[in-house]
């Protein structure tokens, strides 16, 4: 892959200023990570062409423009933020469509594409112990993305609450939490019904801006999405997984106010989802991770237990914290993750693997007076987790 440089962004915590408008948020974002954003754009353009060779030239530009127009119409506030990122970084709107919507964009079927999906293997889960409500996930993607992951803090605005998101430089949010105790988790599904639609990180932000779980779920079912994802919608009272694609809007498991749990990996669990799925593009670890979660999850797992589970290496390299690389061109693994205790407001975001990654970074936050406050940081391998992997 012909990318000249890859610069470690250091897992930054980027905070938007409360009094500023979205365009100014984006401009500050773009200016702060100009080099990293442009590097990540170059990486993702190359990866997308490898996965779907028909996505180049006018075909790519036309499809990117259609996705952008839908996003700008559906979510003007987020579109303004993305325009600010473009202005601050010197990247084009097309560049930022590729950066933000890469996995969905790559899935769009165009004539003679000849491509295939990459390995991508996030695991999402929610556990209600009766005393704690914990929601979290790993974030697995192409290994090149690890250098560019970030924590994005968005202040309350209009009717939207304060948000804390796992993201990438140049991206408006991959998954996240609100200061009033809600979560939206995301993992990829491979479906054959992809078409130009909304940039899914804009959907993440718009869903978190809604006032409650019910309105979040209604938005997911109405949104003009591009491709398939599983969305975990959770709060202190319960969590539901939703399989969402252009032709599918189905609940795929939930846990309520009684002790219990729900989880999802990267294959569809509902009949409509399986009918729209592309079996040949399934992540090669999805069933392995599903079985591991099925064996290990129980309603007694609290916050620290869930963190240990999401960083577990049983079955390595096809483990929940995954280090599986199917080929040199497809080095996908767990780039990080996030968990929260949604009743009390305790949050942990991390980059890399705490057991075997010297570039591991962990950031902890808590809620204080209705706002996120940074409460801790670990750089390098986590204490008591520095084990040698096979």
QUIMO-V200219 format. One line per field, one symbol per residue. ss: DSSP state (A for helix, B for strand, O for the rest). phi: phi as a letter, one per 20 degrees, with the letter a starting at -180 (. if undefined). burial: 1 if it has 9 or more other C-alpha atoms within 8 Angstrom, else 0. A space follows every 50 residues. Layout:
ss=???
phi=???
burial=???
This chain:
ss=OOOOOOOOOOOOBBBOOOOOOAAAAAAAAAAAOAAAAAAAAAAAAAAAAA AOOOOOAAAAAAAAAAAAAAAAAAOAAAAAAAAAAAAAAOOOAAAAAAAA AAAAAAAOOOOOOOOOOOOOOOOBBBBBOOOOBBBBBBBBBBAAAAAABB BBBBOOBOOBOOBBBBBBOOOOOOBBBBOOOOBBBBBBOOBOOOOOOBOA AAAAAAAAOOOOAAAAAAAAAAOOBOOOBBBBBBBOOBBBBBBBBOOBBB BBBBBOOOOBBBBBOOOOOOAAAAAABOAAAOOOOAAAAAAAAAAAOOOO OOAAAAAAAAOOOOOOOOOOOOOOOOOOOOOBBBBBBBBBBOOOOBBBBB BOOOOOOOOOBBBBBBBBOOBBBBBBBBBOOOOOOOOOOO
phi=.eefbcdfenlfdedfegeefgffgfffgfffcgffffffgfffffffff fbgfeblffffffffffffffffebfffffffffffffeneegggfffff dgffgfefedglfmebfefbbfcdbccdendccdcaaecdbggffgfdfb ddddffbleeffcccebcfndeqdarcdfendccdbbfcecedfbgbfff fffgffffffebgffffffgfdfefebebededbbferbcececbgdcbc fcpbcdfegrbbbbcccfdefffffefdgfdfgfdffffffffffefbfe eegfffgfffdfdfngeedfeecfcfafeceebferrbcbefeencccdb dndfebcfefcccdcceclmcfcfcabcdngfgmdedeeg
burial=00000000101001010000011111111110110111111111110110 11111100111011111101110011011111111111101011111111 11011111000010001111111111111001111111111110111111 11111100011111111111111111111011111111111111111111 11111111111010111011000011111111111101111111110111 11111100111111111101001101110011101111110110000010 11100110111110010111111110000111111111111110111111 1111111011111111100001000001111100110000
